[in-house]
Amino acid sequence: MATLPTTTATLSFLSPNPTKTHLFIPKNSLSFSSPEFTPFSSIPRLAFGNFKKINRILCSSIPFVSTDTTHYEFSDVSSEVELRLELGKEGVSPKEIFIDANENSLVIKVQNSGYLRTLLDTNKLYGMIKPSETIWYIDDDQLVVNLKKQDPELKWPDIMESWESLTAGVAQLLRGTSIYLVGESTEINHKIARELAVGLGYTPLNTKEILESYSKEIIDSWVASQGCDAVAEAETAILESLSSYARAVVSTLGGKHGAAERPNKWQHLFAGFTIWLSQSEATDEESAKEETRRHLQNGLPGYSNAEVVVKLGGWDANYSKAVAQASLSALKHLILSDKNLPGKKSLYIRLGCRGDWPDIKPPGWGPTTGSDALSPLS
């Protein structure tokens, strides 16, 4: 589950191997949310010292008021992160503080005038923590929470995974590696590429615009006059020229005339991280997972070569940023599963994008001719 300031999107991860990450965004999950008043149950009280180690704290029977106006300060210090939240008043008792910490979620509430006021509620921390090593204390009118990171090397731009923290954090993880958007819809590829480019500070490139500028003809007319194969070949040539570009987000052609739809046209797409924006007919996450498994097993279309798959249960251009954020979240998980991936991409480019991704062969290797020359990812 990823929570945005005004919309929510449910994300389901499926990782059949460490070089693929999959998400599903149901159509009805992109909806506006409003504050809720929810009862709690059984609030255990913990003894308090100067510092306090905590595990899960389950709360109830006291109503709470949700708020998103809490001010906080955040800092990343080596193996841990520190969070300082304004309590709103002095003299808050430790017994009035309630914290629920999990590996990737954190809920902090303070009791005030018979209500539990939410200071922070996120089920999407930027990284994973060690809940049992969480400590907190009160410093004047601030609550200070120290969280131990599971990955000390991962730099957290903020406490929560958000558009701002993802664009900052993923830009560092990418180390200049470009991104390619593939999928059935040229329009969706273009919209999401623009969002990603702006957020990451990358250059947006559109193969459709490049081809039409070169040919002085719109793609539909080109397909009508010369056929899908001719357009796919032309886009392949464009992708070859773009494969040496760094810090670019490239949107590709969708449909039968796009090069990415063909498994044997991925030689230069492998130069960057590829994201398949897949329009799905699935009505829930489980059927979307099954649909993804089926596509990967069949190996067709060529989109199944993509390293990140984002399943869209529907499409609305107004939610482009939500889809872009989901794409960055999946890309972050992919790179963190193998931090050597950006370096391998760089090596693949330096050796000439020979089609041997992900098992890069020694210098001097060359693909053979025939249908097996550029085999898709297994």
C-alpha angles and dihedrals in degrees: 000000000000119000123208127189093259107007136042129215126191113222125194119195122213117178113180090166136003095259098060132063124185133197134182122204111190115216093235093049092075096083140128117260129207132202115278135206107219131177122232133210134223112347111207115212117221127207110247130219130166087291129018131206112206141186126190115328114198115203138194154141092053113092118231136208117222117222135174097190098086113129117221141173121219133195134173112215113180109278096009143040127223126214124193117191128187110241092199095231141036124249098044109162121230086236089065093058119090123184130182113189126182132166094275105009138065132188121184123183135171125203112237127171093339095315134096107234115204113232095174133000119174132147090187112066112179091247140002121281137195102246096195091059095054115123131183141179141171118254110188104295095347132088110218117202123184117199123193113224120227089212108043091187095059111098112218114212090190141353094258134049103247137146091269096047093044095050090050096042100041091047087062094045093050093057091204097313112148126237127226122203114208133172146109096291123066089193095054092046090052096046095050093043090056092051093048094046093052093046096046096038090242129142113261114224126184120197091199092058092044093050094046091047090051097045098035085225133101116248095246091055090046091052091048094050102036106015136242094287093061092052092047091051091050092050089049089057090050091050090052091056092047095047093087093053118109127207096018133131109211122197114201136202118277127212133039094316094058120101093222091063089066117076093214094056098068099093094108098029087069087067088084140026110284124214120193111208098201122191106217134198090203116122097202141022097261094055089045090054091050090048090052092049090051093051092049093048092049092047090216139149104030089248088083086077089071118115094215124040121194113188114208117202088193140348132241120160089216088071096052092117092051090054091045090052091050089050092052091048091054091044090052091053090048095053094042089054087061116011090188092069097094089050091049090051089053091050091048090055094046090053091054106263091273097174097256096119127168096012098052112204125217121273112286095039116129132186116253122233121261138058094305095056095094105028116185122245114283 
